[in-house]
Amino acid sequence: MSRIDESLPFHPVRIAVLTVSDTRTPETDRSGDTLVERLTAAGHVLAARGIVADDRGLIVDRLRKWIADPTVDAILTTGGTGLTGRDVTVEAHRDVYEKEIEAFGTVFTIVSMQKIGTSAVQSRACGGVAGGTYLFALPGSPGACRDAWDEILAFQFDSRHRPCNFVEIMPRLEEHLRRK
């Protein structure tokens, strides 16, 4: 079972939050607020925050900008993971992934099933890595953002989490670029 080893040091992660929506504003972005509140309460750093429309190209552009930014270790997007015609966040994420973290979607579905039952099948939450940066596409509801953070990401972004975590392998995400 997973646990936090209090004898180890905590290393804050610099996390950017992007809300994908045609209608949300900084004043009405409850899902983005939920993620920011949780990540900062956990001791991490908000590296950047933004809102973009449900447009694949705009999402890809913002993701690539933040992937290239050395002050961003991880990107959490909220919104656009459903099944409607405007839901293109997953496709935008996959446009930039070098590696997909397939198990994230599976674990998120398991967590969601416990909260919302079979409605969990309507989410296409996903995760991946690009340019040494972690990326996670979360649904647009505050509850789903809470579930993803509280049940999965809070542990994986905690350098003290055992048996393993995302933080301890961050220095190795781009080791393939150092090979000759």
VMD Tcl script that builds the backbone (N, CA, C; Angstrom):
set m [mol new atoms 540]
animate dup $m
set s [atomselect $m all]
$s set {name element resname resid chain x y z} {
  {N N MET 1 A 0.835 -1.186 0.000}
  {CA C MET 1 A 0.000 0.000 0.000}
  {C C MET 1 A 0.876 1.243 0.000}
  {N N SER 2 A 0.434 2.294 -0.629}
  {CA C SER 2 A 1.217 3.520 -0.703}
  {C C SER 2 A 1.216 4.247 0.632}
  {N N ARG 3 A 2.277 5.019 0.842}
  {CA C ARG 3 A 2.410 5.765 2.079}
  {C C ARG 3 A 3.375 6.931 1.886}
  {N N ILE 4 A 3.345 7.859 2.833}
  {CA C ILE 4 A 4.268 8.990 2.839}
  {C C ILE 4 A 5.343 8.697 3.875}
  {N N ASP 5 A 6.593 8.741 3.454}
  {CA C ASP 5 A 7.722 8.524 4.352}
  {C C ASP 5 A 8.174 9.888 4.869}
  {N N GLU 6 A 7.747 10.224 6.075}
  {CA C GLU 6 A 8.021 11.539 6.673}
  {C C GLU 6 A 9.506 11.792 6.910}
  {N N SER 7 A 10.342 10.756 6.862}
  {CA C SER 7 A 11.779 10.957 7.071}
  {C C SER 7 A 12.469 11.521 5.829}
  {N N LEU 8 A 11.772 11.533 4.703}
  {CA C LEU 8 A 12.344 12.048 3.455}
  {C C LEU 8 A 11.968 13.515 3.252}
  {N N PRO 9 A 12.789 14.275 2.513}
  {CA C PRO 9 A 12.449 15.682 2.264}
  {C C PRO 9 A 11.335 15.821 1.218}
  {N N PHE 10 A 10.543 16.857 1.374}
  {CA C PHE 10 A 9.512 17.203 0.399}
  {C C PHE 10 A 10.130 18.145 -0.622}
  {N N HIS 11 A 9.887 17.875 -1.917}
  {CA C HIS 11 A 10.394 18.727 -2.985}
  {C C HIS 11 A 9.206 19.315 -3.742}
  {N N PRO 12 A 8.979 20.628 -3.648}
  {CA C PRO 12 A 7.840 21.225 -4.351}
  {C C PRO 12 A 7.971 21.081 -5.873}
  {N N VAL 13 A 6.844 20.857 -6.514}
  {CA C VAL 13 A 6.766 20.757 -7.970}
  {C C VAL 13 A 6.137 22.049 -8.477}
  {N N ARG 14 A 6.635 22.550 -9.595}
  {CA C ARG 14 A 6.106 23.781 -10.201}
  {C C ARG 14 A 5.047 23.374 -11.226}
  {N N ILE 15 A 3.795 23.689 -10.905}
  {CA C ILE 15 A 2.663 23.180 -11.669}
  {C C ILE 15 A 1.878 24.317 -12.308}
  {N N ALA 16 A 1.608 24.207 -13.609}
  {CA C ALA 16 A 0.762 25.157 -14.333}
  {C C ALA 16 A -0.638 24.573 -14.449}
  {N N VAL 17 A -1.647 25.437 -14.379}
  {CA C VAL 17 A -3.045 25.020 -14.464}
  {C C VAL 17 A -3.693 25.740 -15.640}
  {N N LEU 18 A -4.270 24.950 -16.542}
  {CA C LEU 18 A -4.933 25.493 -17.724}
  {C C LEU 18 A -6.379 25.023 -17.764}
  {N N THR 19 A -7.298 25.963 -17.795}
  {CA C THR 19 A -8.711 25.638 -17.935}
  {C C THR 19 A -9.082 25.766 -19.402}
  {N N VAL 20 A -9.724 24.739 -19.930}
  {CA C VAL 20 A -10.171 24.725 -21.315}
  {C C VAL 20 A -11.683 24.918 -21.307}
  {N N SER 21 A -12.129 26.057 -21.831}
  {CA C SER 21 A -13.558 26.364 -21.797}
  {C C SER 21 A -13.875 27.535 -22.718}
  {N N ASP 22 A -15.040 27.470 -23.330}
  {CA C ASP 22 A -15.538 28.593 -24.129}
  {C C ASP 22 A -16.286 29.602 -23.272}
  {N N THR 23 A -16.586 29.235 -22.032}
  {CA C THR 23 A -17.449 30.082 -21.213}
  {C C THR 23 A -16.847 30.534 -19.888}
  {N N ARG 24 A -15.847 29.852 -19.371}
  {CA C ARG 24 A -15.314 30.211 -18.056}
  {C C ARG 24 A -14.427 31.446 -18.139}
  {N N THR 25 A -14.453 32.186 -17.057}
  {CA C THR 25 A -13.620 33.374 -16.899}
  {C C THR 25 A -12.808 33.194 -15.619}
  {N N PRO 26 A -11.837 34.065 -15.364}
  {CA C PRO 26 A -11.105 33.938 -14.097}
  {C C PRO 26 A -12.031 33.976 -12.871}
  {N N GLU 27 A -13.128 34.672 -12.981}
  {CA C GLU 27 A -14.070 34.783 -11.861}
  {C C GLU 27 A -14.950 33.539 -11.696}
  {N N THR 28 A -15.157 32.787 -12.758}
  {CA C THR 28 A -16.063 31.629 -12.703}
  {C C THR 28 A -15.351 30.286 -12.838}
  {N N ASP 29 A -14.039 30.296 -12.810}
  {CA C ASP 29 A -13.246 29.077 -13.015}
  {C C ASP 29 A -13.086 28.295 -11.710}
  {N N ARG 30 A -14.150 27.637 -11.280}
  {CA C ARG 30 A -14.127 26.889 -10.022}
  {C C ARG 30 A -13.199 25.669 -10.090}
  {N N SER 31 A -13.121 25.031 -11.237}
  {CA C SER 31 A -12.249 23.857 -11.360}
  {C C SER 31 A -10.779 24.260 -11.276}
  {N N GLY 32 A -10.411 25.321 -11.978}
  {CA C GLY 32 A -9.042 25.824 -11.878}
  {C C GLY 32 A -8.713 26.244 -10.456}
  {N N ASP 33 A -9.682 26.929 -9.809}
  {CA C ASP 33 A -9.488 27.333 -8.408}
  {C C ASP 33 A -9.257 26.118 -7.518}
  {N N THR 34 A -10.020 25.059 -7.738}
  {CA C THR 34 A -9.885 23.837 -6.943}
  {C C THR 34 A -8.471 23.275 -7.062}
  {N N LEU 35 A -7.961 23.193 -8.283}
  {CA C LEU 35 A -6.613 22.657 -8.482}
  {C C LEU 35 A -5.560 23.555 -7.838}
  {N N VAL 36 A -5.693 24.870 -8.023}
  {CA C VAL 36 A -4.716 25.805 -7.447}
  {C C VAL 36 A -4.724 25.706 -5.928}
  {N N GLU 37 A -5.905 25.691 -5.331}
  {CA C GLU 37 A -6.004 25.588 -3.868}
  {C C GLU 37 A -5.334 24.315 -3.365}
  {N N ARG 38 A -5.577 23.212 -4.035}
  {CA C ARG 38 A -5.046 21.945 -3.566}
  {C C ARG 38 A -3.534 21.846 -3.764}
  {N N LEU 39 A -3.047 22.249 -4.917}
  {CA C LEU 39 A -1.614 22.100 -5.155}
  {C C LEU 39 A -0.809 23.033 -4.262}
  {N N THR 40 A -1.294 24.254 -4.041}
  {CA C THR 40 A -0.554 25.168 -3.162}
  {C C THR 40 A -0.656 24.733 -1.697}
  {N N ALA 41 A -1.812 24.225 -1.277}
  {CA C ALA 41 A -1.958 23.723 0.097}
  {C C ALA 41 A -1.014 22.550 0.352}
  {N N ALA 42 A -0.709 21.783 -0.696}
  {CA C ALA 42 A 0.199 20.646 -0.568}
  {C C ALA 42 A 1.665 21.080 -0.551}
  {N N GLY 43 A 1.937 22.379 -0.802}
  {CA C GLY 43 A 3.302 22.872 -0.775}
  {C C GLY 43 A 3.952 23.039 -2.126}
  {N N HIS 44 A 3.186 22.833 -3.192}
  {CA C HIS 44 A 3.729 23.015 -4.537}
  {C C HIS 44 A 3.601 24.471 -4.973}
  {N N VAL 45 A 4.193 24.793 -6.102}
  {CA C VAL 45 A 4.233 26.165 -6.606}
  {C C VAL 45 A 3.344 26.272 -7.842}
  {N N LEU 46 A 2.473 27.281 -7.871}
  {CA C LEU 46 A 1.701 27.558 -9.078}
  {C C LEU 46 A 2.633 28.273 -10.045}
  {N N ALA 47 A 3.021 27.584 -11.112}
  {CA C ALA 47 A 3.981 28.121 -12.075}
  {C C ALA 47 A 3.324 29.060 -13.078}
  {N N ALA 48 A 2.076 28.791 -13.430}
  {CA C ALA 48 A 1.338 29.606 -14.399}
  {C C ALA 48 A -0.119 29.180 -14.344}
  {N N ARG 49 A -0.970 30.071 -14.836}
  {CA C ARG 49 A -2.391 29.741 -14.905}
  {C C ARG 49 A -2.988 30.439 -16.103}
  {N N GLY 50 A -3.939 29.774 -16.763}
  {CA C GLY 50 A -4.581 30.382 -17.915}
  {C C GLY 50 A -5.892 29.723 -18.257}
  {N N ILE 51 A -6.599 30.359 -19.177}
  {CA C ILE 51 A -7.841 29.834 -19.727}
  {C C ILE 51 A -7.735 29.951 -21.240}
  {N N VAL 52 A -8.065 28.874 -21.956}
  {CA C VAL 52 A -8.136 28.916 -23.416}
  {C C VAL 52 A -9.454 28.304 -23.864}
  {N N ALA 53 A -9.872 28.694 -25.040}
  {CA C ALA 53 A -11.108 28.166 -25.618}
  {C C ALA 53 A -10.929 26.700 -26.013}
  {N N ASP 54 A -12.060 26.030 -26.213}
  {CA C ASP 54 A -12.058 24.627 -26.661}
  {C C ASP 54 A -11.629 24.576 -28.124}
  {N N ASP 55 A -10.369 24.799 -28.363}
  {CA C ASP 55 A -9.798 24.818 -29.706}
  {C C ASP 55 A -8.486 24.049 -29.662}
  {N N ARG 56 A -8.415 22.967 -30.412}
  {CA C ARG 56 A -7.258 22.077 -30.366}
  {C C ARG 56 A -5.941 22.817 -30.582}
  {N N GLY 57 A -5.902 23.676 -31.573}
  {CA C GLY 57 A -4.669 24.413 -31.868}
  {C C GLY 57 A -4.248 25.333 -30.735}
  {N N LEU 58 A -5.209 26.031 -30.135}
  {CA C LEU 58 A -4.898 26.919 -29.012}
  {C C LEU 58 A -4.391 26.126 -27.806}
  {N N ILE 59 A -5.007 24.992 -27.563}
  {CA C ILE 59 A -4.579 24.150 -26.435}
  {C C ILE 59 A -3.163 23.645 -26.681}
  {N N VAL 60 A -2.900 23.124 -27.873}
  {CA C VAL 60 A -1.564 22.623 -28.213}
  {C C VAL 60 A -0.527 23.730 -28.064}
  {N N ASP 61 A -0.845 24.928 -28.563}
  {CA C ASP 61 A 0.103 26.047 -28.468}
  {C C ASP 61 A 0.457 26.356 -27.017}
  {N N ARG 62 A -0.563 26.399 -26.155}
  {CA C ARG 62 A -0.294 26.712 -24.737}
  {C C ARG 62 A 0.497 25.587 -24.082}
  {N N LEU 63 A 0.132 24.336 -24.360}
  {CA C LEU 63 A 0.878 23.216 -23.795}
  {C C LEU 63 A 2.344 23.277 -24.217}
  {N N ARG 64 A 2.594 23.496 -25.494}
  {CA C ARG 64 A 3.982 23.545 -25.986}
  {C C ARG 64 A 4.756 24.701 -25.364}
  {N N LYS 65 A 4.086 25.838 -25.177}
  {CA C LYS 65 A 4.738 26.995 -24.542}
  {C C LYS 65 A 5.177 26.629 -23.130}
  {N N TRP 66 A 4.276 26.003 -22.365}
  {CA C TRP 66 A 4.619 25.655 -20.997}
  {C C TRP 66 A 5.600 24.491 -20.930}
  {N N ILE 67 A 5.525 23.540 -21.848}
  {CA C ILE 67 A 6.503 22.443 -21.893}
  {C C ILE 67 A 7.905 23.010 -22.095}
  {N N ALA 68 A 8.033 24.033 -22.925}
  {CA C ALA 68 A 9.330 24.640 -23.219}
  {C C ALA 68 A 9.835 25.542 -22.093}
  {N N ASP 69 A 8.979 25.880 -21.151}
  {CA C ASP 69 A 9.329 26.783 -20.053}
  {C C ASP 69 A 10.023 25.989 -18.945}
  {N N PRO 70 A 11.288 26.287 -18.650}
  {CA C PRO 70 A 11.999 25.511 -17.621}
  {C C PRO 70 A 11.462 25.713 -16.208}
  {N N THR 71 A 10.564 26.681 -16.014}
  {CA C THR 71 A 9.987 26.897 -14.681}
  {C C THR 71 A 8.691 26.100 -14.480}
  {N N VAL 72 A 8.315 25.259 -15.458}
  {CA C VAL 72 A 7.113 24.435 -15.355}
  {C C VAL 72 A 7.520 22.960 -15.363}
  {N N ASP 73 A 7.166 22.259 -14.284}
  {CA C ASP 73 A 7.461 20.825 -14.171}
  {C C ASP 73 A 6.273 19.957 -14.595}
  {N N ALA 74 A 5.062 20.504 -14.416}
  {CA C ALA 74 A 3.851 19.730 -14.702}
  {C C ALA 74 A 2.745 20.679 -15.130}
  {N N ILE 75 A 1.831 20.157 -15.949}
  {CA C ILE 75 A 0.683 20.928 -16.426}
  {C C ILE 75 A -0.578 20.124 -16.145}
  {N N LEU 76 A -1.531 20.772 -15.482}
  {CA C LEU 76 A -2.838 20.169 -15.256}
  {C C LEU 76 A -3.845 20.965 -16.053}
  {N N THR 77 A -4.562 20.297 -16.957}
  {CA C THR 77 A -5.638 20.977 -17.667}
  {C C THR 77 A -6.966 20.457 -17.116}
  {N N THR 78 A -7.960 21.314 -17.143}
  {CA C THR 78 A -9.288 20.929 -16.698}
  {C C THR 78 A -10.293 21.355 -17.757}
  {N N GLY 79 A -11.136 20.421 -18.160}
  {CA C GLY 79 A -12.139 20.692 -19.181}
  {C C GLY 79 A -11.799 20.057 -20.509}
  {N N GLY 80 A -12.848 19.751 -21.275}
  {CA C GLY 80 A -12.668 19.243 -22.622}
  {C C GLY 80 A -12.307 17.778 -22.734}
  {N N THR 81 A -12.585 16.993 -21.692}
  {CA C THR 81 A -12.246 15.566 -21.742}
  {C C THR 81 A -13.456 14.678 -22.006}
  {N N GLY 82 A -14.594 15.282 -22.298}
  {CA C GLY 82 A -15.815 14.509 -22.509}
  {C C GLY 82 A -15.963 14.017 -23.938}
  {N N LEU 83 A -17.214 13.806 -24.333}
  {CA C LEU 83 A -17.511 13.176 -25.613}
  {C C LEU 83 A -18.134 14.111 -26.647}
  {N N THR 84 A -18.391 15.353 -26.287}
  {CA C THR 84 A -19.058 16.237 -27.234}
  {C C THR 84 A -18.105 16.718 -28.323}
  {N N GLY 85 A -18.651 17.327 -29.332}
  {CA C GLY 85 A -17.854 17.801 -30.454}
  {C C GLY 85 A -16.815 18.832 -30.084}
  {N N ARG 86 A -17.065 19.634 -29.045}
  {CA C ARG 86 A -16.117 20.662 -28.620}
  {C C ARG 86 A -15.043 20.118 -27.680}
  {N N ASP 87 A -15.171 18.894 -27.225}
  {CA C ASP 87 A -14.206 18.310 -26.285}
  {C C ASP 87 A -12.985 17.796 -27.042}
  {N N VAL 88 A -11.939 18.630 -27.099}
  {CA C VAL 88 A -10.740 18.288 -27.875}
  {C C VAL 88 A -9.457 18.335 -27.046}
  {N N THR 89 A -9.590 18.448 -25.736}
  {CA C THR 89 A -8.400 18.540 -24.893}
  {C C THR 89 A -7.554 17.275 -24.964}
  {N N VAL 90 A -8.185 16.125 -24.956}
  {CA C VAL 90 A -7.439 14.865 -25.006}
  {C C VAL 90 A -6.640 14.775 -26.307}
  {N N GLU 91 A -7.267 15.139 -27.406}
  {CA C GLU 91 A -6.559 15.104 -28.699}
  {C C GLU 91 A -5.380 16.076 -28.692}
  {N N ALA 92 A -5.574 17.253 -28.102}
  {CA C ALA 92 A -4.484 18.228 -28.017}
  {C C ALA 92 A -3.337 17.686 -27.165}
  {N N HIS 93 A -3.667 17.066 -26.046}
  {CA C HIS 93 A -2.624 16.467 -25.212}
  {C C HIS 93 A -1.855 15.424 -26.004}
  {N N ARG 94 A -2.582 14.555 -26.674}
  {CA C ARG 94 A -1.907 13.480 -27.407}
  {C C ARG 94 A -1.083 14.010 -28.577}
  {N N ASP 95 A -1.405 15.198 -29.062}
  {CA C ASP 95 A -0.578 15.828 -30.096}
  {C C ASP 95 A 0.823 16.153 -29.577}
  {N N VAL 96 A 0.956 16.384 -28.276}
  {CA C VAL 96 A 2.255 16.789 -27.735}
  {C C VAL 96 A 2.961 15.699 -26.917}
  {N N TYR 97 A 2.247 14.662 -26.503}
  {CA C TYR 97 A 2.876 13.615 -25.684}
  {C C TYR 97 A 4.026 12.936 -26.420}
  {N N GLU 98 A 5.087 12.682 -25.681}
  {CA C GLU 98 A 6.144 11.790 -26.137}
  {C C GLU 98 A 5.849 10.373 -25.631}
  {N N LYS 99 A 5.313 10.317 -24.410}
  {CA C LYS 99 A 4.897 9.048 -23.812}
  {C C LYS 99 A 3.580 9.293 -23.095}
  {N N GLU 100 A 2.654 8.360 -23.249}
  {CA C GLU 100 A 1.392 8.454 -22.525}
  {C C GLU 100 A 1.494 7.626 -21.249}
  {N N ILE 101 A 0.884 8.128 -20.193}
  {CA C ILE 101 A 0.807 7.406 -18.923}
  {C C ILE 101 A -0.564 6.748 -18.905}
  {N N GLU 102 A -0.673 5.607 -19.566}
  {CA C GLU 102 A -1.965 4.941 -19.762}
  {C C GLU 102 A -2.684 4.636 -18.455}
  {N N ALA 103 A -1.936 4.258 -17.440}
  {CA C ALA 103 A -2.564 3.861 -16.178}
  {C C ALA 103 A -3.269 5.026 -15.486}
  {N N PHE 104 A -2.891 6.268 -15.791}
  {CA C PHE 104 A -3.568 7.388 -15.143}
  {C C PHE 104 A -5.065 7.374 -15.455}
  {N N GLY 105 A -5.418 7.219 -16.723}
  {CA C GLY 105 A -6.830 7.181 -17.105}
  {C C GLY 105 A -7.570 6.033 -16.440}
  {N N THR 106 A -6.899 4.896 -16.341}
  {CA C THR 106 A -7.505 3.726 -15.705}
  {C C THR 106 A -7.747 3.977 -14.223}
  {N N VAL 107 A -6.735 4.478 -13.531}
  {CA C VAL 107 A -6.876 4.742 -12.100}
  {C C VAL 107 A -7.913 5.835 -11.867}
  {N N PHE 108 A -7.918 6.859 -12.724}
  {CA C PHE 108 A -8.924 7.914 -12.568}
  {C C PHE 108 A -10.332 7.338 -12.727}
  {N N THR 109 A -10.514 6.442 -13.661}
  {CA C THR 109 A -11.824 5.814 -13.852}
  {C C THR 109 A -12.232 5.014 -12.614}
  {N N ILE 110 A -11.301 4.298 -12.024}
  {CA C ILE 110 A -11.591 3.531 -10.807}
  {C C ILE 110 A -12.016 4.475 -9.687}
  {N N VAL 111 A -11.273 5.556 -9.494}
  {CA C VAL 111 A -11.622 6.549 -8.468}
  {C C VAL 111 A -13.003 7.130 -8.758}
  {N N SER 112 A -13.251 7.490 -10.018}
  {CA C SER 112 A -14.539 8.087 -10.400}
  {C C SER 112 A -15.702 7.126 -10.205}
  {N N MET 113 A -15.493 5.862 -10.517}
  {CA C MET 113 A -16.551 4.859 -10.336}
  {C C MET 113 A -17.044 4.838 -8.892}
  {N N GLN 114 A -16.141 5.014 -7.956}
  {CA C GLN 114 A -16.515 5.014 -6.546}
  {C C GLN 114 A -17.371 6.229 -6.189}
  {N N LYS 115 A -17.256 7.297 -6.967}
  {CA C LYS 115 A -17.979 8.539 -6.664}
  {C C LYS 115 A -19.243 8.704 -7.501}
  {N N ILE 116 A -19.142 8.390 -8.818}
  {CA C ILE 116 A -20.261 8.691 -9.723}
  {C C ILE 116 A -20.758 7.469 -10.492}
  {N N GLY 117 A -20.300 6.303 -10.119}
  {CA C GLY 117 A -20.775 5.084 -10.761}
  {C C GLY 117 A -20.392 5.003 -12.229}
  {N N THR 118 A -21.286 4.435 -13.018}
  {CA C THR 118 A -20.967 4.191 -14.426}
  {C C THR 118 A -20.847 5.468 -15.257}
  {N N SER 119 A -21.247 6.605 -14.734}
  {CA C SER 119 A -21.039 7.865 -15.452}
  {C C SER 119 A -19.556 8.132 -15.689}
  {N N ALA 120 A -18.700 7.442 -14.949}
  {CA C ALA 120 A -17.254 7.595 -15.114}
  {C C ALA 120 A -16.799 7.246 -16.531}
  {N N VAL 121 A -17.562 6.443 -17.260}
  {CA C VAL 121 A -17.147 6.066 -18.617}
  {C C VAL 121 A -17.161 7.252 -19.570}
  {N N GLN 122 A -17.790 8.349 -19.196}
  {CA C GLN 122 A -17.868 9.509 -20.082}
  {C C GLN 122 A -16.634 10.409 -20.011}
  {N N SER 123 A -15.704 10.117 -19.132}
  {CA C SER 123 A -14.481 10.911 -19.032}
  {C C SER 123 A -13.361 10.241 -19.804}
  {N N ARG 124 A -12.572 11.062 -20.471}
  {CA C ARG 124 A -11.396 10.555 -21.174}
  {C C ARG 124 A -10.128 11.135 -20.542}
  {N N ALA 125 A -10.110 11.295 -19.221}
  {CA C ALA 125 A -8.937 11.831 -18.536}
  {C C ALA 125 A -7.697 11.053 -18.971}
  {N N CYS 126 A -6.598 11.767 -19.130}
  {CA C CYS 126 A -5.373 11.116 -19.593}
  {C C CYS 126 A -4.155 11.841 -19.031}
  {N N GLY 127 A -3.016 11.187 -19.163}
  {CA C GLY 127 A -1.761 11.770 -18.717}
  {C C GLY 127 A -0.636 11.367 -19.635}
  {N N GLY 128 A 0.421 12.163 -19.608}
  {CA C GLY 128 A 1.580 11.871 -20.436}
  {C C GLY 128 A 2.768 12.719 -20.046}
  {N N VAL 129 A 3.836 12.554 -20.817}
  {CA C VAL 129 A 5.082 13.281 -20.606}
  {C C VAL 129 A 5.539 13.845 -21.940}
  {N N ALA 130 A 6.042 15.075 -21.909}
  {CA C ALA 130 A 6.647 15.694 -23.095}
  {C C ALA 130 A 7.680 16.708 -22.634}
  {N N GLY 131 A 8.843 16.675 -23.241}
  {CA C GLY 131 A 9.877 17.645 -22.908}
  {C C GLY 131 A 10.241 17.669 -21.440}
  {N N GLY 132 A 10.175 16.527 -20.782}
  {CA C GLY 132 A 10.490 16.462 -19.363}
  {C C GLY 132 A 9.411 17.026 -18.466}
  {N N THR 133 A 8.220 17.262 -19.015}
  {CA C THR 133 A 7.098 17.852 -18.276}
  {C C THR 133 A 5.957 16.848 -18.216}
  {N N TYR 134 A 5.357 16.714 -17.038}
  {CA C TYR 134 A 4.168 15.888 -16.889}
  {C C TYR 134 A 2.945 16.680 -17.327}
  {N N LEU 135 A 2.010 16.009 -18.007}
  {CA C LEU 135 A 0.761 16.638 -18.428}
  {C C LEU 135 A -0.404 15.733 -18.053}
  {N N PHE 136 A -1.452 16.336 -17.477}
  {CA C PHE 136 A -2.646 15.579 -17.120}
  {C C PHE 136 A -3.875 16.354 -17.549}
  {N N ALA 137 A -4.756 15.692 -18.290}
  {CA C ALA 137 A -6.019 16.281 -18.728}
  {C C ALA 137 A -7.120 15.753 -17.817}
  {N N LEU 138 A -7.745 16.660 -17.079}
  {CA C LEU 138 A -8.781 16.303 -16.118}
  {C C LEU 138 A -10.124 16.847 -16.585}
  {N N PRO 139 A -11.208 16.226 -16.163}
  {CA C PRO 139 A -12.535 16.755 -16.499}
  {C C PRO 139 A -12.728 18.168 -15.939}
  {N N GLY 140 A -13.760 18.840 -16.418}
  {CA C GLY 140 A -13.997 20.228 -16.060}
  {C C GLY 140 A -14.806 20.469 -14.806}
  {N N SER 141 A -15.166 19.446 -14.072}
  {CA C SER 141 A -15.945 19.678 -12.850}
  {C C SER 141 A -15.015 19.784 -11.646}
  {N N PRO 142 A -15.351 20.655 -10.692}
  {CA C PRO 142 A -14.529 20.750 -9.483}
  {C C PRO 142 A -14.411 19.410 -8.753}
  {N N GLY 143 A -15.489 18.618 -8.742}
  {CA C GLY 143 A -15.437 17.320 -8.078}
  {C C GLY 143 A -14.429 16.381 -8.712}
  {N N ALA 144 A -14.400 16.352 -10.030}
  {CA C ALA 144 A -13.435 15.497 -10.729}
  {C C ALA 144 A -12.005 15.978 -10.482}
  {N N CYS 145 A -11.806 17.288 -10.442}
  {CA C CYS 145 A -10.474 17.829 -10.157}
  {C C CYS 145 A -10.039 17.471 -8.747}
  {N N ARG 146 A -10.977 17.569 -7.812}
  {CA C ARG 146 A -10.700 17.173 -6.422}
  {C C ARG 146 A -10.305 15.698 -6.360}
  {N N ASP 147 A -11.092 14.858 -7.016}
  {CA C ASP 147 A -10.813 13.418 -7.000}
  {C C ASP 147 A -9.448 13.105 -7.599}
  {N N ALA 148 A -9.141 13.696 -8.746}
  {CA C ALA 148 A -7.850 13.434 -9.402}
  {C C ALA 148 A -6.697 13.874 -8.516}
  {N N TRP 149 A -6.838 15.059 -7.907}
  {CA C TRP 149 A -5.753 15.546 -7.046}
  {C C TRP 149 A -5.661 14.722 -5.764}
  {N N ASP 150 A -6.769 14.632 -5.046}
  {CA C ASP 150 A -6.753 14.007 -3.719}
  {C C ASP 150 A -6.417 12.524 -3.749}
  {N N GLU 151 A -6.851 11.825 -4.780}
  {CA C GLU 151 A -6.705 10.374 -4.809}
  {C C GLU 151 A -5.499 9.876 -5.613}
  {N N ILE 152 A -4.954 10.733 -6.495}
  {CA C ILE 152 A -3.863 10.269 -7.361}
  {C C ILE 152 A -2.681 11.240 -7.342}
  {N N LEU 153 A -2.908 12.447 -7.843}
  {CA C LEU 153 A -1.803 13.371 -8.084}
  {C C LEU 153 A -1.127 13.869 -6.813}
  {N N ALA 154 A -1.871 14.078 -5.739}
  {CA C ALA 154 A -1.251 14.523 -4.486}
  {C C ALA 154 A -0.179 13.536 -4.041}
  {N N PHE 155 A -0.420 12.262 -4.244}
  {CA C PHE 155 A 0.555 11.242 -3.855}
  {C C PHE 155 A 1.715 11.179 -4.847}
  {N N GLN 156 A 1.400 11.162 -6.125}
  {CA C GLN 156 A 2.454 11.020 -7.126}
  {C C GLN 156 A 3.351 12.255 -7.243}
  {N N PHE 157 A 2.846 13.426 -6.863}
  {CA C PHE 157 A 3.672 14.636 -6.854}
  {C C PHE 157 A 4.320 14.886 -5.491}
  {N N ASP 158 A 4.213 13.936 -4.570}
  {CA C ASP 158 A 4.867 14.048 -3.267}
  {C C ASP 158 A 6.136 13.201 -3.295}
  {N N SER 159 A 7.271 13.850 -3.191}
  {CA C SER 159 A 8.564 13.164 -3.285}
  {C C SER 159 A 8.776 12.147 -2.170}
  {N N ARG 160 A 7.942 12.176 -1.140}
  {CA C ARG 160 A 8.069 11.245 -0.022}
  {C C ARG 160 A 7.192 10.005 -0.174}
  {N N HIS 161 A 6.400 9.976 -1.230}
  {CA C HIS 161 A 5.457 8.869 -1.432}
  {C C HIS 161 A 6.210 7.595 -1.791}
  {N N ARG 162 A 5.841 6.499 -1.153}
  {CA C ARG 162 A 6.448 5.208 -1.397}
  {C C ARG 162 A 5.378 4.215 -1.775}
  {N N PRO 163 A 5.654 3.296 -2.680}
  {CA C PRO 163 A 6.985 2.865 -3.074}
  {C C PRO 163 A 7.643 3.705 -4.163}
  {N N CYS 164 A 6.891 4.542 -4.893}
  {CA C CYS 164 A 7.518 5.375 -5.912}
  {C C CYS 164 A 6.621 6.579 -6.193}
  {N N ASN 165 A 7.176 7.555 -6.935}
  {CA C ASN 165 A 6.417 8.759 -7.248}
  {C C ASN 165 A 6.988 9.415 -8.507}
  {N N PHE 166 A 6.232 10.360 -9.063}
  {CA C PHE 166 A 6.666 11.062 -10.280}
  {C C PHE 166 A 7.889 11.936 -10.034}
  {N N VAL 167 A 8.006 12.510 -8.852}
  {CA C VAL 167 A 9.063 13.479 -8.572}
  {C C VAL 167 A 10.438 12.840 -8.657}
  {N N GLU 168 A 10.583 11.643 -8.111}
  {CA C GLU 168 A 11.902 11.007 -8.078}
  {C C GLU 168 A 12.426 10.658 -9.475}
  {N N ILE 169 A 11.555 10.527 -10.452}
  {CA C ILE 169 A 12.045 10.201 -11.802}
  {C C ILE 169 A 12.089 11.421 -12.722}
  {N N MET 170 A 11.707 12.598 -12.226}
  {CA C MET 170 A 11.744 13.795 -13.067}
  {C C MET 170 A 13.108 14.037 -13.720}
  {N N PRO 171 A 14.215 13.886 -12.995}
  {CA C PRO 171 A 15.523 14.120 -13.626}
  {C C PRO 171 A 15.835 13.160 -14.769}
  {N N ARG 172 A 15.117 12.047 -14.833}
  {CA C ARG 172 A 15.396 11.036 -15.847}
  {C C ARG 172 A 14.434 11.062 -17.028}
  {N N LEU 173 A 13.468 11.967 -17.035}
  {CA C LEU 173 A 12.464 11.976 -18.096}
  {C C LEU 173 A 13.067 12.245 -19.475}
  {N N GLU 174 A 14.192 12.939 -19.508}
  {CA C GLU 174 A 14.806 13.246 -20.805}
  {C C GLU 174 A 16.187 12.598 -20.964}
  {N N GLU 175 A 16.415 11.511 -20.243}
  {CA C GLU 175 A 17.721 10.863 -20.340}
  {C C GLU 175 A 18.022 10.340 -21.740}
  {N N HIS 176 A 16.991 10.049 -22.522}
  {CA C HIS 176 A 17.198 9.563 -23.893}
  {C C HIS 176 A 17.885 10.635 -24.758}
  {N N LEU 177 A 17.757 11.890 -24.379}
  {CA C LEU 177 A 18.392 12.958 -25.139}
  {C C LEU 177 A 19.879 13.059 -24.863}
  {N N ARG 178 A 20.329 12.494 -23.751}
  {CA C ARG 178 A 21.750 12.525 -23.381}
  {C C ARG 178 A 22.529 11.360 -23.962}
  {N N ARG 179 A 21.829 10.371 -24.498}
  {CA C ARG 179 A 22.503 9.207 -25.063}
  {C C ARG 179 A 23.151 9.568 -26.393}
  {N N LYS 180 A 24.256 8.919 -26.683}
  {CA C LYS 180 A 24.927 9.177 -27.966}
  {C C LYS 180 A 25.087 7.906 -28.735}
}
mol reanalyze $m
mol bondsrecalc $m
mol representation Tube
mol addrep $m
